[in-house]
């Protein structure tokens, strides 16, 4: 690692992280900072796995699994920002495939392309600088969709994504979930064993009890110091609030417009029998040089007899 960059970044990146053994300054040992620093030509490979499952009366059915291996290459690093190339690999989908999934379709067709990511000096995602390439890929993909309904759905997704980016360039991170997962915690300052409460955006009707624990550890095999966070969140929804949430979901999915009121009512009856529960777990580990090592996110949403499970994993492949 370049000595100049090391001297520039170390006081910022690791201040207060005396437990990591990276600074001799007298700082609060109970504070760590998730701040990345990279050097030109640094490279990392990541495996992304997404799994969705339904649990009905203790019978678990995997509905979909998505696998992808991608590469990150640092093309430039300055005191103001970093430029990285994100090169997605093949997107493999197994299990139940929806009639159309615009996001997955675009991800598959971006295989091998170089997305130029711009990060701040803290490693926070700023934008995809060559978004015009993505727009051109959207147009190419649209031309390959024969089914009129699927083509309409894909165009709606692309329009929504482009409009989101016009108002906020950081929305481009949602193009690939691993981009969002890898960088959306950079810039945070964490206190060891900190606890707090918040309302999760995916379950805004339910107050969520959220426990956060920051950690610093050392791997015996590699001798590398790790830092990061793990959290657990739980919430219960009274049965009289379930219909509110189901109604919001049904409206978002357009079920009312499609005349599927019977399906909506079935959903309401299913969840009104028992309190609606939410459980979430998150684990993130980073090397002290800023590269994320392992990220795990898992959510369980449902009631007794029926529950949906969403799990995502991003793991660095070290060779």
C-alpha positions in Angstrom: 0.0 0.0 0.0 1.4 3.4 -1.0 3.0 5.1 1.9 1.6 8.5 0.9 -1.9 7.3 0.9 -1.4 5.4 4.2 -0.2 8.6 5.8 -3.1 10.5 4.4 -5.8 8.2 5.4 -4.8 6.4 8.6 -5.6 9.3 11.0 -9.1 9.6 9.4 -9.9 6.0 8.9 -8.8 4.5 12.2 -9.0 7.3 14.7 -10.5 6.0 17.9 -10.0 2.4 16.9 -7.2 1.6 19.4 -8.5 -1.9 19.8 -7.5 -2.6 16.1 -3.9 -1.8 16.9 -3.7 0.7 14.1 -3.1 3.9 16.0 -1.2 5.0 19.0 -3.3 8.1 19.6 -5.2 8.3 22.9 -8.7 7.8 21.6 -11.9 6.3 23.0 -11.5 2.5 22.7 -15.2 2.1 22.5 -15.6 3.8 19.1 -14.9 2.4 15.7 -15.3 4.1 12.3 -16.5 2.3 9.1 -14.4 4.3 6.7 -12.8 2.8 3.6 -9.5 3.6 2.0 -8.2 2.0 -1.1 -5.2 2.2 -3.4 -5.0 2.2 -7.2 -5.1 -1.3 -8.7 -6.5 -2.9 -5.5 -8.8 -5.7 -6.6 -11.4 -7.8 -4.8 -13.9 -10.5 -5.9 -17.3 -11.0 -4.3 -19.9 -13.7 -4.3 -23.5 -12.5 -4.0 -26.2 -15.0 -2.9 -29.9 -14.1 -2.5 -32.4 -16.6 -1.2 -36.2 -16.3 -0.8 -38.3 -18.9 1.0 -41.8 -19.5 2.3 -42.4 -21.4 5.6 -45.9 -22.9 5.9 -46.6 -25.0 8.9 -42.9 -25.7 9.4 -42.5 -26.8 5.7 -39.8 -24.6 4.1 -39.9 -24.1 0.4 -37.1 -22.2 -1.4 -38.8 -20.1 -4.0 -35.8 -18.5 -5.6 -32.0 -18.3 -5.4 -29.8 -15.8 -7.2 -26.0 -16.3 -7.5 -23.4 -13.9 -9.0 -19.7 -13.4 -8.7 -18.4 -9.9 -9.4 -15.1 -8.0 -9.4 -14.1 -4.6 -8.0 -11.0 -2.8 -9.3 -9.7 0.5 -7.9 -8.9 2.6 -11.0 -8.0 5.8 -9.2 -7.6 7.1 -5.6 -7.1 10.7 -4.4 -7.6 12.6 -1.2 -11.1 13.6 -2.4 -12.6 10.4 -3.9 -12.1 6.9 -5.3 -13.0 5.5 -8.6 -13.8 1.7 -8.8 -14.8 -0.5 -11.7 -17.6 -2.9 -10.7 -17.7 -5.8 -13.2 -20.7 -8.1 -12.7 -20.4 -11.8 -13.6 -23.2 -14.1 -14.8 -26.5 -13.9 -12.8 -27.7 -17.5 -12.2 -31.3 -17.9 -11.1 -32.7 -21.2 -9.7 -36.1 -22.1 -8.2 -39.4 -20.4 -9.0 -39.0 -17.7 -11.6 -41.5 -14.8 -11.7 -43.1 -14.0 -15.0 -41.0 -10.9 -15.2 -38.3 -9.4 -12.9 -37.0 -6.3 -14.5 -34.1 -5.8 -12.0 -32.8 -9.4 -12.5 -33.2 -9.1 -16.3 -31.1 -5.9 -16.5 -28.5 -7.4 -14.1 -28.1 -10.4 -16.3 -27.6 -8.3 -19.4 -25.0 -6.2 -17.7 -22.7 -9.2 -17.4 -19.1 -8.2 -18.1 -19.7 -4.5 -18.4 -17.6 -2.0 -16.3 -19.7 0.2 -14.1 -17.6 3.2 -12.9 -18.4 3.7 -9.3 -17.4 7.0 -7.6 -16.9 6.9 -3.8 -16.2 9.8 -1.4 -12.9 10.0 0.5 -14.7 8.1 3.3 -15.7 5.3 0.9 -19.4 6.3 0.7 -21.1 5.6 -2.7 -21.7 8.7 -4.7 -22.7 7.7 -8.3 -22.2 5.5 -11.3 -20.3 7.9 -13.6 -21.0 6.0 -16.8 -24.8 5.7 -16.3 -25.3 6.4 -20.1 -23.9 2.9 -20.7 -26.6 1.5 -18.4 -29.3 3.5 -20.3 -28.1 2.1 -23.6 -28.2 -1.4 -22.1 -31.8 -0.8 -21.0 -32.7 0.1 -24.6 -31.0 -3.0 -26.0 -32.8 -5.2 -23.4 -36.2 -3.7 -24.2 -35.7 -4.7 -27.8 -35.2 -8.3 -26.9 -38.4 -8.7 -24.8 -41.1 -10.2 -27.0 -44.0 -10.2 -24.5 -45.8 -6.8 -24.5 -46.7 -7.0 -20.8 -43.2 -7.9 -19.8 -41.8 -5.1 -22.0 -44.1 -2.6 -20.3 -43.1 -3.8 -16.8 -39.4 -3.5 -17.8 -39.8 0.0 -19.2 -41.6 1.1 -16.0 -38.7 -0.2 -13.9 -36.2 1.6 -16.0 -38.2 4.8 -16.0 -38.5 4.7 -12.2 -34.7 4.0 -11.8 -33.7 6.8 -14.1 -36.0 9.3 -12.4 -34.7 8.3 -9.0 -31.1 8.9 -10.2 -32.0 12.3 -11.6 -33.1 13.4 -8.1 -30.4 11.6 -6.2 -27.3 10.1 -7.9 -26.7 7.7 -5.0 -29.9 5.8 -6.0 -27.8 4.1 -8.7 -26.5 1.8 -6.0 -29.8 -0.1 -6.2 -28.9 -1.3 -9.7 -27.0 -4.2 -8.0 -27.8 -5.1 -4.4 -24.1 -5.9 -3.7 -23.1 -2.3 -4.5 -25.6 -1.0 -2.0 -24.6 -3.7 0.6 -20.8 -3.1 0.2 -20.8 0.7 0.7 -24.0 1.8 2.4 -22.5 1.6 5.9 -19.3 3.5 5.1 -19.0 6.8 7.0 -20.7 5.5 10.1 -19.2 5.9 13.5 -20.2 3.1 15.9 -20.0 2.7 19.7 -19.2 -0.8 20.9 -22.3 -2.5 22.5 -24.5 0.4 21.5 -28.2 -0.2 21.6 -30.9 1.9 20.0 -34.5 1.8 18.8 -35.9 2.7 15.4 -38.8 2.0 13.0 -37.7 -0.2 10.1 -38.7 1.2 6.7 -39.9 -2.2 5.5 -42.3 -2.4 8.4 -43.3 1.1 9.1 -46.5 0.2 11.0 -44.6 -1.9 13.6 -42.2 -0.3 16.2 -39.0 -2.4 15.9 -36.7 -3.1 18.8 -33.2 -2.8 17.3 -30.0 -4.0 19.0 -26.7 -3.0 17.5 -23.2 -4.3 18.5 -20.0 -3.0 17.0 -16.9 -5.3 17.2 -13.2 -5.4 16.6 -11.6 -8.8 16.3 -8.5 -10.6 14.9 -8.6 -13.6 12.6 -6.2 -16.3 13.8 -5.7 -17.7 10.3 -4.7 -14.5 8.6 -3.7 -12.3 11.5 -5.9 -9.5 10.0 -7.9 -7.3 12.2 -11.6 -7.1 11.5 -14.2 -4.5 12.5 -17.9 -4.2 11.9 -21.4 -4.5 13.3 -24.0 -7.1 14.0 -27.6 -6.3 14.8 -30.9 -8.0 15.7 -34.4 -6.4 15.3 -37.8 -7.7 16.4 -41.3 -6.4 16.2 -44.9 -7.6 16.7 -47.9 -6.2 14.8 -51.3 -6.4 16.4 -53.9 -8.3 14.3 -55.9 -5.1 13.8 -53.0 -3.4 12.0 -52.3 -6.3 9.6 -55.0 -5.2 7.2 -53.3 -1.8 6.9 -50.0 -3.4 5.9 -51.6 -5.8 3.5 -53.5 -3.0 1.9 -50.3 -1.0 1.3 -48.6 -4.0 -0.2 -51.6 -4.8 -2.4 -51.7 -1.2 -3.7 -48.0 -1.2 -4.4 -48.3 -4.5 -6.4 -51.3 -3.1 -8.3 -53.6 -5.9 -7.2 -56.6 -3.6 -6.8 -56.2 -2.4 -10.4 -55.9 -5.9 -11.6 -59.2 -6.9 -9.9 -57.6 -9.4 -7.5 -59.6 -8.4 -4.4 -60.2 -12.0 -3.5 -56.4 -12.6 -3.3 -56.0 -9.5 -1.1 -58.8 -10.7 1.2 -57.2 -14.2 1.5 -54.0 -12.5 2.5 -55.7 -10.5 5.2 -57.5 -13.5 6.6 -54.3 -15.5 6.7 -52.4 -12.9 8.7 -55.2 -11.8 10.9 -55.4 -15.2 12.7 -52.2 -14.5 14.6 -50.0 -11.5 15.4 -47.7 -10.5 12.5 -44.0 -10.8 13.5 -40.8 -9.3 12.1 -37.3 -10.5 12.8 -34.1 -9.2 11.2 -30.5 -10.1 11.6 -27.5 -8.3 10.0 -23.8 -9.0 10.2 -21.0 -7.0 8.5 -17.3 -7.6 8.8 -14.6 -5.3 7.3 -10.8 -5.6 7.1 -9.1 -2.6 8.5 -7.9 -1.7 5.0 -11.6 -0.8 4.2 -12.6 -3.8 2.1 -15.8 -5.5 3.3 -15.2 -9.1 4.0 -18.6 -10.6 4.7 -22.1 -9.2 4.8 -25.2 -11.1 5.8 -28.8 -9.8 6.0 -31.8 -11.9 6.9 -35.4 -10.9 7.4 -38.3 -13.1 8.6 -41.8 -11.6 8.2 -45.1 -13.3 8.9 -47.2 -15.0 11.5 -47.8 -18.5 12.9 -48.2 -21.0 10.1 -46.8 -18.8 7.4 -43.7 -16.8 7.1 -41.5 -15.4 4.3 -37.7 -15.4 4.6 -35.4 -13.1 2.7 -31.6 -13.7 3.0 -28.7 -12.0 1.2 -25.0 -12.8 1.5 -22.0 -10.9 0.1 -18.7 -12.6 0.7 -15.2 -11.7 -0.4 -13.4 -14.4 -2.3 -9.8 -14.4 -1.1 -7.4 -16.5 -3.1 
